[in-house]
Amino acid sequence: MTNTQKPDLSHLWMPFTANKQFKADPRLLVGAKGMYYTTTEGQQVLDATAGLWCVNAGHGREEISTAIANQTRTLDYAPSFQIGHTDSFRAAQAIAQLMPNGLDRIFFTNSGSEAVDTALKIAIAYHRARGEGQRTRLIGRERGYHGVGFGGISVGGISNNRRNFSSMLLPHVDHLPHTHNLEQNAFTRGQPEWGAHLADELENIIALHDASTIAAVIVEPMAGSTGVLVPPKGYLERLRAITAKHGILLIFDEVITAFGRLGYNTASEMLGITPDLITLAKGISNAAVPAGAVAVHRDIHDTILDASANGIEFFHGYTYSAHPLATAAILATLEIYEREQLFERARALSPYLENAAHQLKGRPHVIDIRNIGLVAGIELESRPQAPGARAAEAFQKCFDKGVLIRYTGDTIAISPPLIVTEEQIDQIFDTLAEVLTTID
Ligand SMILES: Cc1ncc(COP(=O)(O)O)c(C=O)c1O
């Protein structure tokens, strides 16, 4: 069977997909190069979403493919427990160089979900190592997305992801309010002026539970998966100040925001805020091989290591932590980012994307446009009794017109690879503008 023939679709249970609907009218990809996907019909589709916010250097990068292919021939796999391989240390160093000061100890995972669960465990282990084992409470945020592990859905704030498992979520978790507010912030360009005070809710949560029971606060600097929620000016700064005051660790989930998505190494760098841990995945390997990591402040790392006289200091890890193919992909990816100055490119293109996105103001159904870095969110008014239906229709129609967008609920998210051109940005928003006029 050639690659372009349609396979039997019945066996695959697709993740986060309306399976029955999809299989009735499938969209299948068979190739990708640069900014474009190729479908089974041979249609070229402009990738306005960098896959799932992850193919930051564009598709089919030869250097990454070559590095992976060479790696399979020289060292296909190496155990990561009690033995190492040289590139795992090089990859850790290369990542550490991009992290804020001090966050230079790297723990490898295979995904963002694993990075989140790993970071939560490190936070708990750290307090225990310091003799504060009672600090086990974790604080997430409404509308947060931290992957699908039990830790991630517990601190996450998406009811669809939690409902089935509500009695089995991690105990002792609380949530900050989300920062989305259309009345105050609709059509803000960049970071909203209103909303920093929402961080003060953390003081109330601390007053309720007592700081001595709280291990960590975890937030996405920009909440991507729940509809591009841009942090209000001063909000993350306040979270940092409050957590520091109470000895609570601050975890930034930068699975989306790191590696150039906002035009910087990390959102932490962009905003000048240093958390205690950063979770990473997606753009870390240009998504060519599944990979993730946690960047940990060296004091946290040292505290956990120093608490054990000998033997394994942290009972955690994955068969595929620092998989040789992943570290090969990471090293090749980070080299491309550096050589092609892709983060600077994203930063320079951000105002263009902002302008193009905000041109949609006044188009049918558009009730908000938000943007930061090379990300834009366009929120549509929900159709009565059918939330999400308008954005789903826009997704389908844009795809038919050769542009892949993404949607969550009724918010459309645009996050192209960092190699996108101004003409391609125009194409994305022109297509969207046209499609919106055809939707009731
Ligand atoms: C902020 C954030 N954290 C964690 C995850 C989970 O990553 P993965 O799907 O690789 O497990 C995602 C995925 O979109 C994410 O956006």
The ligand as a Gaussian input file, in Angstrom:
#p B3LYP/6-31G(d) Opt

LIG

0 1
 C        1.392000      24.104000      28.822000
 C        1.351000      22.659000      28.507000
 N        1.761000      21.783000      29.417000
 C        1.768000      20.467000      29.190000
 C        1.328000      19.968000      27.987000
 C        1.325000      18.493000      27.757000
 O        2.286000      18.143000      26.845000
 P        2.215000      16.701000      26.131000
 O        1.012000      16.719000      25.251000
 O        3.526000      16.628000      25.400000
 O        2.120000      15.681000      27.204000
 C        0.902000      20.852000      26.996000
 C        0.422000      20.344000      25.696000
 O       -0.169000      21.043000      24.917000
 C        0.886000      22.223000      27.267000
 O        0.454000      23.110000      26.370000

